[in-house]
Amino acid sequence: MSSPHVLVIPYPVQGHVIPLMSLSQKLVKHGIKVTFVNTDACHKRVVSAISDQDGLVGPNINLVSIPDGLEHEDDRNKLGKLCSVMLETMPTKLEKLIEDISTVDVDNRITCVLADGCMGWTLEVAQKLGIKGALLWPASVTVFAVISNIPKMIDEGILDNNGYSKGRQTFQLSPTMPEIDTVVIPWSSMGDTTSQNLVFEYFIRIIQTQNLAEWTICNTVYEFEPEALALCTRVLPVGPLMETCQDRTSRGQFWEDDYSCLDWLDQQPTKSVIYVAFGSLAVLNQIQFQELALGLELTGQPFLWVVRADDDSGTNTKYPYPDEFQGTRGKIIGWAPQQKILSHPAIACFISHCGWNSTLEGLSNGVPFLCWPYFADQFINKTYICDEWKVGLGFDFNDERIITRTEIKKKVDQLLSNEETRARSLKLKEIARNNMVEGGQSYENLNNFINWLMQQRVCT
């Protein structure tokens, strides 16, 4: 009897690849083989970001790829078009990949397809081939609940058949959950109307495949979202899916981490550094970029600022830093080993886009937030950070929709002087860490899932 062999497939953006890779690295520690399927474009970026080609992403994880259907020159940040084209192209490519794996070595054939919840259609391919399937929802279970309840929201008149609100309003999925404004539902900030429609249609498609999963696990913690988990009874929390290895094994990053920042942090006072990072997709315009630079300087605090590398120019930004910006108190890097940064004692707070990975990493390290959401689920995450957990503050825009340098300084001062926020952050850190160790709810749920995977062996 051979080892179980799991095919893992994330949605093709950085924030989805990371938790699926973290989970894969946990699976291989239990003797499970993993074939990790990126799109060709993502695969190229992951491999190019790995400095140690011998180490790659860990033992027993085989990196492979299939086309997403877009041309080389297409903009893959246009998620509506990406969603539409993937459905036209990837199912047949995935089916062929799985069949080819079995043809090469029948004892090595795939025993389970573990799909990103945003790639639920892949379970239709698995079902066709007689393979069992499971889902990992990589965002908050609250967002899972919102998407899963689209048909109900249409029936109740909150949304029309195209996913648009019938007038701006707030709604609750259950009496104990926070109110959600219809302007921040995930597909409403996905670009123009055409993109929003395509993403909404894609969500409808993945809703239809949820029941094909024998397991649905989620990268969350029970205590963080108990009401949403009570609503989604089939979903089991297994988070936070965090980096556990102390070496520099890749977590599926699209850019190479700059570890020089850790030495720089070692030289800074405890709880003094403002960490600024907006993930892989957020974009600031020139005015906002320059206001942020001047705002960081105005705080008088040391800062570590991730300015994502521009793929075309090779420079850190397409905008010039303002003339008044000295930057002597700070360090600017192109991409960061974020979990290691957030666990560093020098970090005082986190100016974040509130992506779910960043949210969990901040919570798991007891770091207070200054929230700057950009799109999709990030606005709902901000609601939890600021209003439910009360471990952060949001920025206010001026009349020109700019967060000014004075607003940045004001909120930094307000957050860093609030000991109650720091205390709540440390409490949530304890909760997250307790879930990750033996006896914790997430640990036990994940262990049960792994035990189930171990039973899906190929009999020879």
ZIHUVEN-V324172 format. One line per field, one symbol per residue. ss: DSSP state (@ for helix, = for strand, . for the rest). burial: 1 if it has 16 or more other ideal C-beta (glycine too) atoms within 10 Angstrom, else 0. Layout:
ss: ???
burial: ???
This chain:
ss: ....=====....@@@@@@@@@@@@@@@....=======@@@@@@@@@@...........======............@@@@@@@@@@@@@@@@@@@@@@@@@@.@@@...=====@@@..@@@@@@@...======...@@@@@@@@.@@@@@@...=.....=....==........==@@@.@@@@...@@@@@@@@@@@@@@@..@@@..====...@@@.@@@@@@...===......................@@@@@@@......=====........@@@@@@@@@@@@@@...====.......................====....@@@@@....======...@@@@@@@@@...====......@@@@@@@@@@@...===..........@@@@@@@@@@@@..@@@@@@@@@@@@@@@@@@....@@@@@@@@@@@@@@@.....
burial: 0011111111111111111111111111000111111111111011000100000011011010110111000000011111111100111011101100110000011111111111111111110000111111111111111111110010000110001110000010100010010101111111100011111111100100110110111111111110111011001111111110000011111110110011011001000111111111110100011111111111101111111110000001101010000000111111111111111101111111111111111111111111111111111111111100111111100000011110111111001100001101100110011011000101001100110010010100
